[in-house]
Amino acid sequence: RGSEREEEKMKTGFAGFLILCFSLVANAQEWPRQKPIQFIVGFGPGATTDTVARIAAQKLQEALGQTFVAENRPGAGGNIATQQVKRAAPDGYTILVTSVAYAVNPSLYANAGYDALTDFAPVALGPSTPNIITVNPAVPAKNLAELMELARKQPLSYASSGIGTTTHLSMERLKIAAKVDITHVPYQPAQAVGAAVGGHTQISSTSMPPAVPQVKAGRVRAIAVTSAQRSPALPEVPTVNEQGYSGFDDLTWVGFFAPAGTPPEIVNRLNAELNRAFAAPDVRDKLAALGLESRQNSPADFAAFLRVEVPKWSKAVKDSGAKAD
C-alpha cells in the first residue's frame, strides 16, 4: 500500500506539473492581452531608471495596444522593487526596471534578498550612461589633476547618487588611485547633482542625465566622465583615463528583468519590443540629449553581460569597503 500511495503522489505531482506547463504556454500565447503590464521601477521619480522606464512604457503601450504602468518602488538601493518582482508570478505582467545597482547590491548588502544570476530572467539591457564628475563653479579646479591637488590642500566633499551606486564606487576608485581623501555625502539619485549646484558639496559624482542640463546651463563645471570613451552628450569633457588614470569604464545602466521561470516566448517578445522602442529615432534623440546610449541586445547577451558585471562590482565594493547596512 505504501508503494501505491507513493505512486499516486508521483502521478498527482506529475499531473500538477503538466497543468502548470500548459498554463504557462497558454499565458505566453495570450500575452500581453490578459491585463496591464507593470514596470516596477527600483528608484524614485526623476532618476535615470525612472526616465527610461516611462519612455519604454509609452512606446510599448503604443506598439502592443496594452497598458503599461510604471510604478515606483524606491528604497534599499533598488532592493525593495527587486524583491517584489522576484516574488511575482512569472507570467510577463510584472517586470523589474532597475539600474546597475542590481549587480552591485548582492555584494553591498548583508542580505540583498536575491541572487543576481539565478532569481531573474534577464530581458534586455537598456540605455547606459557614463558617470560624470562635476564641481560647483566656485571651485577653482578646471581638470582632474587640479581637483585632486586641491583635495590634498583642503577638505572637500562630494555628493553621489547613494551608497554603493556606481557613482559612489567610481569616485572611491578614483580616490584610491589618486591617494586623496574626499568626504562622501550620499543623496537620492535625482538630487545628487543639486548638491554641487547649491554649494552643499564642492563636487558631485552622478550619472549623466541629471547632470547634462546643469552643465549646459553653467550651474556646474564638468571635470571628467568615467567611461572608456567620451560621451556624445558632452564631447568636450575628457575621460578619467585621459587625465592620467587607467582602467575606468564605469557605467550606469538600466536593465529589464522578469521573474525566473517566465516563458522564453514572453521574454523574447518583450526583448524585441524594447529593442525596437530604444531604436526609434525620437527615443534615440531623447536619450542622447540626456547622455544615454542604447545598443541592440538579446536576453542571452544581457545574461553574458551580467556574468561580467556582477563580479566586477563585487571587487569594487570590497576594495572600497562600502557597506549599505
URJOPE-V881037 format. One record per pair of residues at least 6 apart in sequence whose C-alpha atoms are under 7 Angstrom apart, sorted by the first residue. I is the first residue (numbers start at 1). J is the second residue. Records with the same first field share a line. If there is no record, write none. Layout:
I: J ; J
This chain:
24: 263
27: 91
28: 263 ; 265 ; 266
32: 66
33: 66
36: 66 ; 67 ; 68 ; 93
37: 67 ; 68 ; 69 ; 93 ; 94
38: 68 ; 69 ; 70 ; 71 ; 93 ; 94 ; 95
39: 69 ; 70 ; 71 ; 94 ; 95 ; 96 ; 97
40: 70 ; 71 ; 72 ; 73 ; 81 ; 95 ; 96 ; 97
41: 50 ; 70 ; 71 ; 72 ; 73 ; 81 ; 96 ; 97 ; 98
42: 72 ; 73 ; 74 ; 78 ; 81 ; 82 ; 97 ; 98
43: 49 ; 50 ; 72 ; 73 ; 74 ; 78
44: 50 ; 72 ; 73 ; 74
46: 190
47: 189 ; 190
48: 209
49: 97 ; 98 ; 99 ; 254
53: 70 ; 97
54: 70
56: 274 ; 277
57: 68 ; 69 ; 70
59: 277
60: 273 ; 277
61: 67 ; 68
73: 80 ; 81
74: 80 ; 81
77: 101
78: 98 ; 101
79: 112
82: 96
83: 113 ; 114
85: 94 ; 95 ; 96 ; 259
86: 119 ; 120 ; 259
88: 94 ; 259
90: 258 ; 259 ; 260 ; 261 ; 262
91: 262
92: 258 ; 262 ; 266
94: 258
95: 256 ; 257 ; 258
96: 256 ; 257 ; 258
97: 254 ; 255 ; 256 ; 257
98: 254 ; 255 ; 256
99: 252 ; 253 ; 254 ; 255
100: 252 ; 253 ; 254
101: 165
102: 116
103: 116 ; 309 ; 310 ; 313
104: 164 ; 310 ; 313 ; 314
105: 112
106: 112 ; 115
107: 314 ; 317
108: 164 ; 317 ; 322 ; 323 ; 324
109: 323 ; 324 ; 325
110: 325
119: 259 ; 260
120: 257 ; 258 ; 259 ; 260
121: 257 ; 258 ; 259 ; 260 ; 262
122: 256 ; 257 ; 258 ; 299 ; 302 ; 303
123: 256 ; 257 ; 258 ; 267 ; 271 ; 299
124: 255 ; 256 ; 271 ; 297 ; 298 ; 299 ; 302
125: 254 ; 255 ; 256 ; 297 ; 302
126: 253 ; 254 ; 255 ; 294
127: 253 ; 254 ; 292 ; 293 ; 294
128: 251 ; 252 ; 253 ; 254 ; 292 ; 293 ; 294
129: 207 ; 208 ; 251 ; 252 ; 253 ; 291 ; 292 ; 293
130: 207 ; 208 ; 225 ; 226 ; 227 ; 250 ; 251 ; 252
131: 167 ; 205 ; 206 ; 207 ; 208 ; 225 ; 226 ; 250 ; 251 ; 252
132: 205 ; 206 ; 207 ; 208 ; 224 ; 225 ; 226
133: 204 ; 205 ; 206 ; 222 ; 223 ; 224 ; 225
134: 203 ; 204 ; 205 ; 220 ; 221 ; 222 ; 223
135: 196 ; 202 ; 203 ; 204 ; 220 ; 221 ; 222
136: 196 ; 197 ; 199 ; 202 ; 203 ; 220 ; 221
137: 219 ; 220 ; 221
139: 202
141: 147
142: 223
143: 223
144: 223 ; 224 ; 243
148: 178 ; 180
151: 180 ; 181 ; 182
152: 180
155: 182
156: 182 ; 183 ; 202
157: 182 ; 183 ; 184 ; 185 ; 201 ; 202 ; 203
158: 182 ; 183 ; 184 ; 185 ; 201 ; 202 ; 203 ; 204 ; 205
159: 184 ; 185 ; 186 ; 187 ; 192 ; 195 ; 201 ; 203 ; 204 ; 205
160: 167 ; 168 ; 185 ; 186 ; 187 ; 192 ; 204 ; 205 ; 206
161: 167 ; 168 ; 186 ; 187 ; 188 ; 189 ; 192 ; 206
162: 168 ; 186 ; 187 ; 188 ; 189
163: 186 ; 324
164: 322 ; 324
166: 252
167: 205 ; 206 ; 207
168: 205
169: 316
170: 250
171: 205
172: 320
175: 181
190: 210
192: 204 ; 206
193: 204 ; 206 ; 210 ; 211
195: 201 ; 204
196: 202 ; 203 ; 204 ; 220
197: 219 ; 220
207: 252
208: 290 ; 291
209: 290 ; 291
212: 290
214: 220
215: 221 ; 222
222: 237
223: 237
224: 237 ; 238 ; 239 ; 240
225: 237 ; 238 ; 239 ; 240
226: 239 ; 240 ; 248 ; 249 ; 250
227: 239 ; 248 ; 249 ; 250 ; 251
228: 239 ; 241 ; 248 ; 249
229: 239
230: 237 ; 238 ; 239
231: 291
232: 291
233: 288 ; 289 ; 290 ; 291
240: 248
241: 247 ; 248
271: 298 ; 299
275: 296
278: 284 ; 294
287: 293
